[in-house]
Amino acid sequence: MGGSDTDAPYHPTSKPNSNFHSNNMHIFNVSYWRRPRNVYSVALMAFLCGFFYLLGAWQHGGMRTRGPTVSVTTAVVGPGENAGAGAGTCLESSGTGLDFTAHHGSGDADANASSNSMLPDSTAYPACPANYSEHTPCEDLKRSLKFQRDRLIYRERHCPPEKERLKCRIPAPYGYKNPFKWPKSRDYAWYDNVPHKELTVEKAVQNWIRFEGDKFKFPGGGTMFPNGADAYIDDIGKLINLKDGSIRTAIDTGCGVASFGAYLLSRNILTMSFAPRDTHEAQVQFALERGVPALIGVMASKRLPYPSRSFDMAHCSRCLIPWDQFDGVYLIEVDRVLRPGGYWILSGPPIRWKKYWKGWERSQDDLNAEQTRIENVAKSLCWDKVVENGDIAIWRKPLNHMSCKRTRKLNPSPPLCPASQDPDQAWYAKMETCLTPLPDVADDKEVAGGKLAKWPERLNAIPPRIKSGSIEEVTPKMFQEDTELWKKRVSYYKTVNLQLGKKGRYRNLLDMNANLGGFAAALVDDPVWVMNVVPAEAKVNTLGVIYERGLIGTYQSWCEAMSTYPRTYDLIHADSIYTLYNDRCDMEDILLEMDRILRPEGSVIFRDDVDNLVKMKRITDALKWDSQIIDHEDGPLVREKLLFAVKLYWTAPKPDTQDHEAQPTTASQVSRMS
């Protein structure tokens, strides 16, 4: 963990002490970039700033004692800004710095009770009503009912139009506490953070979740694994190898509270879990509170937001997806995201129907017919059935399509997708009932697209997509340089935010513009996971490379809300977000979305051009974040800077003091910031 090289006592602030600053020049000096042409005007400006500061302090009761000042700088407004000729402003950085420590965790029970109050409302962005504490804009239940029920299309993403977007800050529920630290969070979550007991009743006999005092306990059970997820995974491990590093990424469809993914983590298998919102109350929210990767999602009419050949393993445990219907479109979609040689695991109906048919309240003929149809779809995709043992059936996707293309001459259903169709396009792309062709190979034993190294070598090995030249503008040398660059950058981050190097302070991380996944790769030995986002607007689609490294992520346009609950992430990394979206959508909407998905006392790291960061800081100040612009890791002469920010702790008021019928603040009710 990075820190000061002085003998000063440790204090978990945003940056080293003044001695360290003098040696390393972390704090951003705005005036360097905005020097006026006349040096005398600088001296005059500094004199006037100092004079009026002293005059103001004297008029307001004299000089007050404060913490040590790290840096005081003078900035002159440059050309193009709204100021008269010669106008200037004095900028002073906080002497105490940012406080990244958590003050509302499991050890602060008394403090929680006393400091559980709302901050004063911002005039620009007031607090939303308390009944919007779980607001997920693109999965709003009332809006979803306007769409057709066929194939669960109404449960897909349906984002609000501009005039309906909220311009207020989503509150945490009253009593909110920082989650338990990992790995304890796998088994416990605070009731106040997710105040829903429905699953404790509905799934009581299946050991999903229990309510105990002021917290929930997750015993690790599931509908098809009554002995717990750990034992269930051990059963799978007897059928396929989960230990040799060949299986690193997995997708769990219809994940429940994500116990399957939670227990795979101890086996170095990183799982992307998803389920629709409110099929069972707050199931994805529980998963995220546990510190387990998850998104709100559904298999309906649109492709899953992942590139082709992403996952080493796909899993469905009574996920209620009609695999045999709609011409097998859902299994065809699983085939698209499954890597060559990857496994599909199914437990629950109709597997082992001869034993369970009475409990499932279905006829034997019905269940037998369903399994037969599933088997036929799998065969049409050229999958081999590896085994059916007890409650578990496993199929394997072929290493390539050489043999498959020969046998399909007799039964070309489903047809191969046209070569012009991009198999990695998955942001609002329609599911197709055609088989995604694998890259061509020279012989039957070759892995289509290139063989992956086993984990952990896979993380830093040259990804096959880069080695083959299929990723435009990215060479093996560039990949290696990027990996080393992010090691350096993350090391620097840890000297600014000392909490980033402390085990347990952060768990759920988001990289909003992940590129090749270097940020996540540099943190792989820390007890965190990173959701790597490749924006839909990115010039180069690199999400396939991220998965080939053994990391996980998703596509997302930041002009829209993310498919996740409020307070999902402990730390957000935003590299060049302003630069990417400046001419595409309103930056205040992106910052409000970041505020929604960031936990109270969560942190944000922005990287961008200095002028962009100054504009973004105005919005973060209006959001009541504590923030500071910091120099680049290569020093003050680099135009790119960093903006470190902390979302302050605040919650909704006590339930008996609020107006339950309060309406949200929308764009039409709040004026935009200039």
Salt bridges, closest charged atoms under 4 A:
GLU81 OE2 - ARG34 NH2 3.21
GLU92 OE2 - ARG66 NH1 2.49
ASP99 OD2 - HIS103 NE2 2.80
GLU134 OE2 - HIS196 NE2 2.72
GLU162 OE1 - ARG165 NH1 3.16
GLU162 OE2 - LYS167 NZ 3.91
GLU162 OE2 - ARG672 NH2 2.04
GLU164 OE1 - ARG143 NH2 3.59
ASP187 OD1 - ARG186 NE 3.18
ASP192 OD2 - LYS177 NZ 3.06
GLU198 OE1 - HIS196 ND1 3.72
GLU202 OE2 - HIS280 ND1 2.97
ASP214 OD1 - LYS215 NZ 3.14
ASP230 OD1 - ARG267 NH1 2.90
ASP234 OD1 - ARG267 NH2 2.76
ASP235 OD1 - LYS238 NZ 3.75
ASP244 OD2 - LYS454 NZ 3.32
ASP252 OD1 - HIS315 ND1 2.86
ASP278 OD2 - ARG277 NE 2.91
GLU281 OE2 - HIS196 ND1 3.72
GLU289 OE2 - ARG599 NH1 2.72
ASP312 OD1 - ARG339 NE 2.47
ASP312 OD2 - ARG458 NH1 2.87
ASP324 OD2 - ARG373 NE 2.67
GLU333 OE2 - ARG336 NH2 2.85
ASP335 OD2 - LYS397 NZ 3.95
ASP366 OD2 - ARG362 NE 2.96
GLU370 OE1 - ARG362 NH2 2.59
GLU375 OE2 - LYS385 NZ 2.63
GLU388 OE1 - LYS385 NZ 2.52
ASP391 OD1 - ARG352 NH1 3.01
ASP424 OD2 - ARG465 NH1 2.82
ASP440 OD1 - LYS405 NZ 3.31
ASP444 OD2 - ARG406 NH2 3.45
GLU473 OE2 - LYS539 NZ 3.57
GLU484 OE2 - LYS487 NZ 3.36
ASP511 OD1 - HIS573 ND1 3.03
ASP526 OD2 - LYS494 NZ 2.88
GLU548 OE2 - ARG465 NE 3.14
GLU560 OE1 - ARG157 NH2 2.63
ASP570 OD1 - ARG599 NE 2.76
ASP586 OD2 - ARG672 NH1 2.34
GLU588 OE2 - LYS167 NZ 3.11
GLU588 OE2 - ARG672 NH1 3.10
ASP589 OD2 - ARG165 NH1 3.22
ASP589 OD1 - LYS167 NZ 2.36
GLU593 OE1 - ARG596 NE 2.84
GLU601 OE1 - HIS104 ND1 3.41
ASP609 OD1 - ARG639 NE 2.66
ASP611 OD1 - ARG34 NH2 3.17
ASP611 OD2 - ARG639 NH2 2.65
ASP621 OD1 - LYS617 NZ 3.23
ASP631 OD1 - LYS641 NZ 2.84
GLU633 OE2 - ARG489 NE 2.98
GLU633 OE2 - ARG607 NH2 2.86
GLU633 OE2 - HIS632 NE2 3.35
ASP634 OD1 - LYS488 NZ 2.47
ASP634 OD2 - HIS632 ND1 3.83
GLU640 OE1 - ARG489 NH2 3.91
GLU640 OE1 - ARG607 NH2 2.99
GLU640 OE1 - HIS632 NE2 3.27
